[in-house]
Amino acid sequence: MRTPLGAFIFVAIMLLLDTYVFQAIKAVCSNVSPKTKAIVYAIYWSVSVIALVGFLVFVFTDHTFMPRKVRTYLFATILGLFFAKLIAVVFFLIDDIRRLIQWIAGKLFYGNTEGETIAGEGISRSVFLSWLGLAAGGGLFGSLLYGFGNKYKYQIKKLQLSYDNLPAAFKGLKIVHISDIHSGSFTNKEAVLHGVNEIMQQKPDIILFTGDLVNDKATEMDDYLDVFNQLKAPMGVYSTLGNHDYGDYVPWPNNGITQAQNLENLKKVHANLGWRLLMNEHVVLKKEDAEIALLGIENWSAKARFPKHGRMDLAYPGAEKYPFKILMSHDPSHWDAQVKTDYPDIDLTLSGHTHGMQFGIEIPGFKWSPVQYIYKQWAGLYEEAQQKLYVNRGFGFIGYPGRVGILAEITVIELV
């Protein structure tokens, strides 16, 4: 049982939003019959009360109180309602500010009579903006509900990357890049297996995984070892750690296991899968008589709230002699902050972490997600001078159990 102050603050904000949105509900229902009004009002407040009660149940009960799947969807739905109402309120505020300015102008320039008339009109919002706000909020909430069904829809992104300094023997090398599995969020093993099969259908020469295998605990992989151990490639499967792999977001010890032991257990999971976990080190990839370097570091972020365990000063020495270098680094902020400036001969950096926020718009020639206001490089390919960065949108999901516009990704990179 927990009684965080933040929960009560959230409930208070929700009640304020509910009350404010209800004014718009009344405005758009001003011309309907009393019976219809009563039905609409009852539905609105019933949903609002259920959401508040559901939130309190989520906060004040242990994770064993209800199935994990139920808890996940409950919390996601509540947050969806919260953001939907927040979006709607923006429209209502615009109208209220407009009406306030209009009322003040009436008082100043037209006398009390005109001002009182405008003030009287200002008590209820214009029906147009009320409808617009409700439509915007409802559209957001509807899209989030729709996104629940997209979380296992894997999108295969194929691209060719050209490098003058790539040894001839490696031309045509097919890399499958995946990131952010987050096994602790999965609830459909068959769907995940389908994603793994899609990876293998690409017939990769090598598979590179750039971190966040779990949400928090190594045990989250127990049910999926026999799924991900099917990932095989002639040149091997290599992996790195992401910020979630360190278990920083749950209290320890947990079931008698310390945080340090959990990390050691997770390293064993990588080994049991047959993956070569790169911990601030590099390996040499050989093909015919040619060699290139593959570097992998622990999580390194330029954002203060994420850890800097990565050590390029350990991973890089010795790699400088190879003509072509690939770096696996979970957080894309690492590229701008250190890779480009201090290691300009790193040809290709592979990252993940952002998930594209699992929400956004991607159409030919245009892509947008709220995460772009936090991360300059957040999805897809970025190039500067001779260096390239690719940010994978994530294989799994966390928090919100769905995806809207930004689908789960399997990246197929061919070096040419």
FIDREN-75512 format. One line per 4 residues: for each residue x, y negated, z negated of N, C-alpha, C. Coordinates in pm, whole numbers, m for minus. Each point is the difference from the previous one (the first is absolute). Example, Ala and Ser with C-alpha at 12.3 -4.5 7.8 and 13.67 -1.06 7.14 Angstrom:
2
1319,569,m780,m89,m119,0,90,m120,0  m35,m105,72,82,m119,m6,m77,m109,m73
//
This chain:
416
84,120,0,m84,m120,0,87,m125,0  m39,m98,84,79,m122,9,m94,m119,m10  48,m112,m56,m82,m121,m10,80,m120,47  44,m1,125,82,m109,49,m81,m128,14
63,m109,m38,m63,m131,15,m35,m28,145  85,48,90,m25,m22,143,m134,54,45  m45,111,m61,m129,59,39,m114,m95,m32  5,m63,m118,m106,m93,m39,2,m126,87
119,m43,37,11,m116,89,m61,33,136  29,120,50,m55,42,129,m152,6,m6  m55,54,m109,m145,8,m15,m62,m140,m2  64,m93,m71,m50,m138,m6,m1,m63,139
108,22,76,7,m55,136,m108,62,88  m21,130,m15,m104,68,78,m138,m56,m31  m27,m26,m127,m130,m55,m38,m19,m140,59  106,m80,0,m9,m133,60,m25,10,151
72,91,65,m22,20,143,m142,49,27  m47,94,m82,m135,53,18,m104,m111,m9  18,m86,m99,m96,m110,m20,5,m98,117  119,m30,46,17,m96,110,m58,55,130
31,128,29,m52,62,121,m152,11,m6  m51,21,m120,m145,14,m14,m73,m127,43  64,m117,m17,m62,m124,45,m19,2,152  96,59,70,m12,12,145,m110,100,36
m7,109,m78,m107,98,23,m136,m68,m12  m15,m84,m101,m127,m71,m18,m28,m95,115  107,m62,51,m18,m95,110,m51,69,126  58,113,35,m42,69,122,m133,71,m17
m43,18,m124,m129,64,m26,m111,m101,m31  27,m127,22,m95,m104,m40,m134,9,70  m1,56,121,m124,4,76,m61,139,11  50,96,m77,m56,135,7,m106,17,m109
m72,108,6,m108,25,m95,55,29,m139  m78,m27,m104,46,30,m137,39,146,m19  m70,91,64,32,143,m14,138,30,59  26,m57,120,130,21,63,112,m59,m83
m26,m120,m55,99,m64,m87,35,91,m117  m104,53,m63,22,84,m118,84,123,35  m26,59,117,76,118,42,147,m36,26  22,m111,74,137,m43,31,76,m33,m127
m65,m75,m91,66,m38,m125,34,123,m83  m92,95,m4,22,122,m80,117,81,55  5,11,134,109,76,62,134,m69,m27  3,m133,17,125,m74,m19,53,18,m141
m87,m22,m100,48,6,m138,27,144,m44  m73,96,57,27,140,m33,140,40,46  34,m38,125,133,32,53,108,m71,m82  m26,m126,m37,99,m77,m76,23,61,m138
m108,37,m67,12,59,m133,69,136,6  m37,81,100,63,131,15,151,m16,24  38,m100,80,141,m25,27,74,m39,m128  m61,m86,m81,64,m42,m124,13,117,m98
m107,78,m13,5,116,m89,104,100,49  3,21,133,97,92,57,143,m45,m28  24,m131,9,133,m52,m28,38,24,m145  m92,m24,m92,28,21,m142,27,147,m31
m76,88,66,22,143,m17,139,37,50  39,m57,115,131,27,57,112,m42,m95  m17,m118,m61,106,m56,m84,7,68,m136  m115,26,m59,m2,45,m139,m11,151,m18
21,76,107,2,145,m13,132,55,51  33,117,m47,122,66,45,m18,54,141  112,25,70,m8,45,139,m67,136,13  m13,73,m114,m65,131,6,m151,m10,m15
m52,m120,m23,m144,m18,m23,m81,36,123  53,m28,116,m70,34,124,103,44,103  m43,72,103,95,47,102,78,m116,62  125,28,35,86,m104,56,m61,m62,125
m62,81,83,m61,m50,123,m112,m99,m32  m80,31,m101,m109,m89,m39,55,m131,m54  101,8,m84,62,m121,m56,57,m89,110  65,63,97,62,m76,109,m105,m76,80
m105,69,39,m103,m65,81,m80,m102,m81  m21,29,m127,m72,m94,m85,76,m131,m10  129,9,m29,79,m121,m16,11,m77,132  18,73,110,11,m65,130,m129,m72,37
m115,61,m31,m129,m63,30,m21,m126,m82  38,7,m127,m14,m118,m88,87,m115,50  123,31,33,89,m104,53,m53,m54,133  m58,89,81,m57,m44,126,m112,m100,m21
m86,27,m97,m109,m93,m33,56,m133,m50  104,9,m81,61,m121,m55,52,m90,112  77,56,91,58,m80,108,m107,m47,98  m103,81,21,m108,m41,88,m71,m124,m56
m24,1,m130,m66,m116,m62,93,m120,m1  128,26,m18,98,m109,0,1,m70,137  m3,80,107,m4,m56,135,m128,m79,22  m112,54,m45,m128,m68,17,0,m135,m73
58,m2,m118,0,m122,m82,76,m113,69  99,32,82,73,m103,73,m96,m83,84  m91,67,69,m97,m70,84,m95,m84,m86  m41,55,m113,m93,m73,m87,67,m124,m57
127,13,m35,73,m116,m54,13,m111,104  27,40,124,10,m100,107,m129,m79,10  m111,72,m6,m129,m68,11,m27,m87,m122  36,50,m118,m22,m79,m121,84,m126,m2
125,12,44,87,m118,6,m56,m101,100  m46,51,115,m60,m89,99,m120,m74,m57  m83,72,m69,m121,m60,m58,34,m100,m111  107,31,m77,41,m93,m105,47,m132,61
82,12,106,48,m121,68,m117,m78,58  m96,73,56,m117,m64,58,m82,m72,m108  m11,64,m115,m77,m60,m110,68,m127,m52  135,9,m16,75,m118,m47,m11,m114,100
10,33,129,m14,m102,103,m139,m63,m4  m100,82,m24,m136,m53,m10,m16,m96,m116  61,36,m112,m5,m86,m118,70,m134,25  117,7,65,81,m120,17,m53,m92,108
m48,57,111,m30,m81,117,m148,m15,30  m82,86,m57,m142,m8,33,m89,m25,m121  62,m13,m115,m78,m25,m120,m47,128,m66  m61,m17,m119,m40,117,m78,m104,86,69
m91,m62,73,m108,77,60,54,102,100  88,m51,90,60,90,99,86,105,m69  76,m46,m102,86,93,m71,m79,109,m69  m115,m37,m59,m80,101,m70,m58,100,99
m36,m49,122,m55,91,100,104,103,43  122,m51,23,108,91,40,35,94,m114  0,m55,m120,30,85,m114,m103,110,m15  m127,m34,25,m104,101,m9,20,110,102
43,m38,122,28,99,102,122,84,m39  93,m62,m73,124,66,m33,m12,107,m105  m117,11,m68,m16,102,m102,11,140,60  m56,20,124,13,129,68,85,m16,124
80,97,31,91,m9,114,m78,6,130  64,m48,108,m61,15,132,m11,148,31  m112,38,56,m23,142,28,104,53,97  43,m84,92,96,46,101,130,46,m64
61,m85,m85,127,38,m62,m19,113,m100  m116,6,m61,m26,111,m92,m1,132,77  m70,0,114,m1,121,83,140,33,49  75,m105,40,134,21,51,90,62,m106
m8,m53,m121,80,54,m109,m36,143,m34  m132,28,m5,m44,135,m30,41,97,112  m5,m49,123,41,85,112,149,31,m5  81,m103,m34,144,22,m9,35,98,m111
m59,m21,m118,25,92,m111,m51,140,28  m119,8,57,m57,130,33,81,71,107  51,m78,96,83,59,104,128,59,m55  62,m74,m93,123,51,m63,m29,128,m78
m106,m2,m80,m33,118,m81,m34,119,90  m74,m26,106,m36,107,92,123,61,67  95,m88,37,121,51,66,84,83,m96  1,m38,m129,75,78,m99,m63,137,m21
m134,4,0,m68,129,m11,28,86,123  m4,m63,117,30,72,124,142,56,m3  92,m78,m56,141,40,m4,27,124,m80  m92,38,m91,17,124,m76,21,119,95
m65,m4,115,6,112,93,122,m2,91  85,m101,m14,114,m14,91,133,44,m61  0,37,m125,129,17,m69,82,117,52  m63,97,65,75,112,55,4,m3,154
m30,m115,57,8,m14,145,141,m47,36  82,92,44,142,m30,25,19,m53,142  65,m114,7,28,m66,126,146,24,38  22,51,119,136,25,46,48,m120,80
105,m64,m49,60,m116,68,129,46,67  6,m13,131,118,41,74,72,m122,57  133,m2,m14,77,m108,58,139,48,36  58,m65,99,137,27,40,86,m119,m39
115,29,m58,93,m105,m40,130,19,76  43,m107,63,120,7,83,119,m64,m70  114,70,4,123,m50,m60,118,28,93  79,m102,23,118,17,85,108,83,m67
5,m7,m134,106,69,m74,m38,140,m46  m115,50,42,m42,135,m38,80,102,81  68,94,m67,75,102,73,m91,76,98  55,33,114,m79,63,105,m69,128,m47
65,74,m88,m58,127,m47,m129,m21,m79  m17,m119,m56,m119,m29,m81,m111,m68,79  24,m28,127,m106,m60,81,m113,101,16  m121,m44,m28,m115,89,2,m32,60,m135
80,m33,m103,m27,52,m135,m139,m43,m44  m80,97,m43,m137,m29,m44,m7,5,m153  m28,m117,m58,m12,m14,m145,m148,m13,m36  m47,80,m94,m130,m26,m61,24,m68,m134
m57,m117,m13,15,m80,m123,m134,m2,m71  m1,44,m125,m119,m9,m85,39,m67,m131  m98,m52,m70,28,m70,m125,m124,3,m88  20,m23,m129,m111,m22,m94,m106,110,7
40,120,m37,m94,113,m4,m100,m15,m113  46,m40,m118,m89,m23,m116,m91,121,m26  62,114,m23,m76,124,m16,m100,m5,m115  25,m85,m99,m92,m9,m113,m136,m57,36
m12,m56,120,m129,m56,44,m81,99,82  61,107,46,m69,92,90,m109,79,m71  m109,24,73,m109,84,m52,m46,101,105  64,m1,117,m42,90,109,125,65,59
31,117,m48,124,67,42,m3,37,147  m115,41,48,m12,38,141,28,m118,92  m49,m118,m37,23,m119,81,147,m39,1  67,15,m114,143,m30,m8,79,99,86
m38,125,m6,65,102,82,m14,m32,148  m115,m53,38,m20,m40,139,101,m108,40  26,m94,m92,99,m104,26,139,58,17  36,96,m84,130,67,10,12,74,134
m109,64,40,1,70,128,18,m98,116  m58,m118,m13,18,m102,105,147,m43,10  66,m7,m114,143,m32,2,77,107,76  m27,124,m32,75,109,62,m31,13,150
m118,m43,40,m35,4,142,85,m97,83  62,m96,m67,85,m96,72,137,59,33  29,118,m54,127,69,23,121,m93,m26  10,m52,m122,109,m92,m31,135,70,m9
105,m75,33,136,51,m22,39,m17,m146  m55,m104,m63,31,m29,m139,m120,m72,m61  m24,22,m128,m111,m66,m71,59,m84,m113  m40,m125,m7,50,m92,m102,m117,m54,m81
7,19,m132,m105,m45,m93,55,m109,m89  m67,m117,m1,56,m115,m71,m71,m35,m131  m30,100,m81,m35,m26,m139,m146,m7,m38  m23,7,m131,m132,10,m63,m66,133,35
64,106,m45,m57,134,16,m120,17,m92  6,m61,m119,m108,12,m99,m44,m140,m43  m108,m3,m77,m43,m127,m61,82,m29,m125  19,105,m82,71,m17,m126,76,125,m44
m66,116,7,53,122,m62,39,104,104  107,71,m31,46,106,90,m103,110,16  m82,22,m105,m100,107,4,m110,m27,103  m9,m123,47,m102,m32,102,25,76,130
121,52,15,33,76,121,m30,148,m11  m38,46,m120,m15,143,m22,m93,67,103  m112,m64,29,m98,59,91,36,m20,146  105,m77,27,31,m33,140,140,46,43
66,76,m86,131,53,38,m9,90,122  m106,83,5,m15,92,112,m51,m68,126  m32,m130,m10,m38,m77,118,122,m70,58  70,m74,m84,112,m81,50,127,81,22
5,122,m52,118,82,31,m6,54,143  m108,m28,69,m13,39,140,67,m100,93  43,m113,m54,72,m98,81,143,52,25  28,28,125,131,52,38,46,m71,127
130,m13,14,57,m58,122,141,55,20  44,14,124,132,59,28,114,m71,m73  m9,m134,m12,107,m75,m66,m32,m29,m146  m112,53,m49,m32,m11,m141,m106,m104,m33
m41,1,m128,m93,m98,m55,74,m75,m110  5,m131,10,71,m84,m96,m98,m95,m67  28,m33,m126,m95,m81,m76,71,m97,m93  m76,m99,m45,47,m97,m99,m109,m21,m103
31,m80,m102,m97,m31,m104,m63,m137,21  m126,m11,m39,m69,m129,1,m30,m44,m142  m59,m117,m14,m22,m56,m134,m90,87,m87  m97,69,59,m91,83,m80,66,128,m50
105,40,64,64,128,m37,68,m3,m136  23,m119,m54,69,m11,m129,m95,11,m119  m130,4,27,m96,15,m109,m14,m123,m88  22,m117,58,m2,m123,m79,m141,m48,m37
m103,62,55,m134,m55,m15,m90,81,m93  59,95,m74,m76,76,m100,81,8,m128  m67,20,m114,75,11,m127,70,136,m12  115,m2,m63,77,122,m26,33,8,m148
23,120,m56,m6,130,67,m143,40,38  m11,89,98,m129,46,49,3,152,1  m89,60,m79,m1,146,m16,137,53,m39  69,m77,m86,130,42,m50,116,m26,94
m27,m59,114,105,m28,99,37,m148,m5  129,m28,m6,45,m139,m2,6,m55,143  12,m131,10,9,m61,131,124,48,75  112,10,m71,124,46,62,m14,144,51
m65,86,m79,m19,138,42,m94,9,119  m100,m87,0,m93,m4,113,74,m29,131  93,m94,m5,77,m33,119,87,118,44  60,68,m96,80,118,34,m88,109,61
m120,15,m54,m94,99,55,m39,m36,143  m14,m130,25,m37,m43,135,113,28,99  122,m19,m45,114,32,87,m2,149,36  m39,83,m96,m8,144,26,m111,30,100
m108,m79,m6,m108,18,96,51,m21,143  77,m105,20,59,m25,132,84,120,44  80,51,m94,86,115,32,m83,124,33  m107,22,m78,m86,116,23,m73,m8,133
m25,m121,45,m64,m18,131,98,24,114  129,6,m35,101,13,103,44,m132,58  m29,m109,m73,36,m134,45,132,m39,m64  81,m73,74,126,m52,m53,m24,m141,m49
m7,m15,m132,m23,m130,m63,129,m79,m3  m1,m117,62,118,m86,4,m10,m103,m111  96,7,m91,2,m87,m117,122,m93,8  m18,m112,70,110,m97,16,122,67,63
m21,62,113,107,75,67,m29,6,150  94,53,73,m24,20,142,44,141,39  m58,46,108,38,128,58,33,m24,147  74,92,56,38,m10,141,m86,97,81
m66,m54,102,m80,82,90,85,30,124  8,126,34,85,42,112,m83,60,112  37,m36,121,m64,57,118,106,10,109  23,124,43,110,27,93,129,m52,m63
70,m91,67,125,m50,m56,m14,m142,m57  m126,m45,m17,m25,m136,m48,m52,1,m144  22,m113,m69,m44,m13,m139,m60,m139,m23  m104,m4,m79,m58,m126,m47,m24,12,m150
m23,m111,m67,m18,1,m145,m145,m26,m36  m49,75,m97,m132,m21,m58,19,m37,m146  m43,m121,m38,12,m47,m137,m136,2,m68  m1,33,m127,m124,m4,m78,26,m56,m138
m77,m102,m37,20,m58,m133,m128,11,m83  17,m10,m130,m115,m7,m89,m71,m133,21  m115,m14,m66,m80,m120,24,79,m128,m31  m7,m94,94,63,m131,m17,m97,m102,57
m47,m89,m86,m99,m99,44,46,m141,m31  m32,m92,89,27,m141,m24,m111,m63,m84  m106,76,m27,m110,m48,m82,28,35,m146  m13,m98,m87,45,16,m139,m71,113,m74
m125,30,36,m73,100,m80,32,144,39  83,18,103,38,134,41,148,25,m28  37,125,m26,137,30,m46,106,m13,109  123,m23,m46,117,m3,87,95,112,m43
m35,122,33,87,113,m30,96,29,115  m31,m54,117,80,28,118,141,m56,m9  96,74,52,141,m42,m4,61,18,138  m8,m104,80,65,5,130,152,10,m14
51,m55,m112,145,6,m20,48,143,m22  m94,91,m32,36,141,m12,m32,77,128  m108,m39,65,m45,74,118,81,m32,125  45,m124,11,62,m44,126,147,42,20
84,m8,m102,142,30,23,21,135,69  76,m3,107,25,119,80,m89,7,123  m114,m69,m6,m92,2,114,42,m97,109  86,m95,m37,37,m105,96,72,55,123
58,115,m11,78,54,112,m87,66,107  m130,17,m29,m87,65,97,m65,m105,90  m17,30,129,m45,m102,96,m146,m40,m16  m79,82,m67,m144,m29,m12,m46,40,m140
m84,m86,m60,m41,23,m139,m150,m22,m18  m61,94,m70,m142,m10,m37,m6,m8,m152  m79,m95,m51,m17,m17,m145,m145,28,m38  m19,84,m102,m132,23,m58,m7,m77,m131
m89,m99,m3,m16,m85,m119,m148,m31,m16  m58,41,m110,m145,m1,m18,m65,m137,21  57,m103,m58,m64,m132,m2,55,m88,113  m87,m48,91,50,m77,115,61,m135,m35
m26,m51,m121,62,m128,m39,152,14,m12  47,123,m10,143,26,m8,72,m45,128  m70,10,113,61,m29,130,45,m146,8  m90,m92,m30,35,m143,3,98,m36,m111
m21,57,m118,75,m43,m118,145,48,m2  26,117,59,136,54,m12,53,65,128  m83,77,65,49,79,114,50,m89,113  m82,m96,41,39,m86,113,124,m84,m31
8,m47,m124,108,m92,m35,131,72,m31  m9,109,m76,122,67,m48,41,121,83  m94,56,75,29,122,77,m55,m14,142  57,m93,76,m52,m27,134,18,114,99
79,101,m35,18,112,92,m97,115,m29  m97,m21,m89,m107,98,m17,m95,m20,117  m8,98,87,m76,m17,124,m151,10,m22  m43,97,m77,m143,24,m20,m29,24,m147
m91,m79,m55,m47,19,m138,m143,50,4  m28,102,m78,m135,56,m9,m54,m23,m141  m121,m56,m8,m61,m33,m129,m148,37,0  m63,m22,m115,m145,23,m14,m55,m99,m102
m54,53,m109,m36,m77,m119,m128,m84,11  m19,m73,107,m112,m97,5,m134,65,26  m3,114,68,m122,69,43,m83,m86,96  54,m115,43,m83,m96,73,m116,m43,m87
16,18,m133,m102,m27,m102,m126,86,20  8,96,96,m114,88,30,m122,m81,43  22,m125,39,m112,m87,39,52,m108,94  m62,m13,113,42,m104,92,m61,18,137
58,m69,96,m46,6,139,120,27,88  m12,98,87,104,28,98,m65,22,136  18,m95,89,m45,12,137,117,m40,89  m1,39,126,112,m36,88,29,m151,m4
123,m32,m35,42,m140,m3,m27,m73,m129  m65,68,m96,m32,m69,m126,m8,101,m113  64,m34,m111,m16,80,m122,2,m92,m120  m82,34,m97,m12,m83,m120,m36,89,m119
60,m33,m113,m35,63,m127,37,m97,m112  m74,0,m109,37,m88,m112,143,22,m49  54,119,22,135,30,m50,107,m84,70  m33,m57,116,100,m79,73,34,m129,m74
m83,m40,m95,31,m119,m79,96,31,m114  30,129,m17,97,43,m101,127,54,67  m19,76,107,112,60,71,8,m54,142  113,m55,34,22,m52,135,m4,114,102
62,111,m33,m5,119,85,m89,102,m71  m112,32,58,m98,83,m72,m54,118,79  14,2,132,m46,114,78,57,m8,141  56,110,47,48,4,137,146,m39,14
37,m41,122,139,m24,36,36,m147,m10  118,m26,m56,56,m135,m11,144,5,51  40,m103,71,134,m3,59,66,m135,m22  129,3,m26,78,m121,m8,143,33,41
49,m74,100,132,29,59,1,147,44  96,76,m48,9,141,41,m66,95,m101  m57,m56,m106,m56,85,m105,m151,14,14  m49,116,m40,m143,27,6,m48,55,m133
m123,m35,m35,m67,53,m119,m135,54,43  m32,121,m49,m135,52,23,m65,27,m136  m122,m57,m17,m75,18,m124,m119,90,26  4,118,m58,m108,98,13,m118,m40,m88
m121,21,49,m122,m41,m71,m42,99,m108  74,109,m15,m27,95,m108,m82,119,44  37,116,m51,m71,124,28,m119,17,m94  17,m45,m124,m105,15,m100,m64,m132,m37
m50,m8,m121,m69,m119,m47,7,m5,m152  m22,m117,m55,m1,m13,m146,m91,m115,m38  m63,11,m116,m95,m103,m43,m131,15,73  m15,m71,109,m119,10,85,6,130,79
m96,92,m19,6,130,69,m56,m7,141  60,m85,80,m48,m15,137,90,m92,79  m38,m22,125,74,m90,87,m99,m70,93  20,m129,16,m83,m80,90,93,m70,99
m4,40,125,79,m67,103,145,42,6  58,38,m112,140,44,m6,1,148,m37  15,85,98,m12,144,m23,132,61,m48  m12,120,m58,119,74,m41,86,27,123
132,1,m19,89,0,116,102,112,m1  19,57,117,111,89,30,77,m68,113  123,m39,m26,79,m72,99,93,94,74  m2,m7,132,90,80,82,92,m96,74
127,3,m37,100,m91,59,94,81,88  13,m41,124,96,64,90,113,m100,27  122,42,m27,116,m85,25,45,20,144  12,m109,73,35,10,143,113,m95,32
//
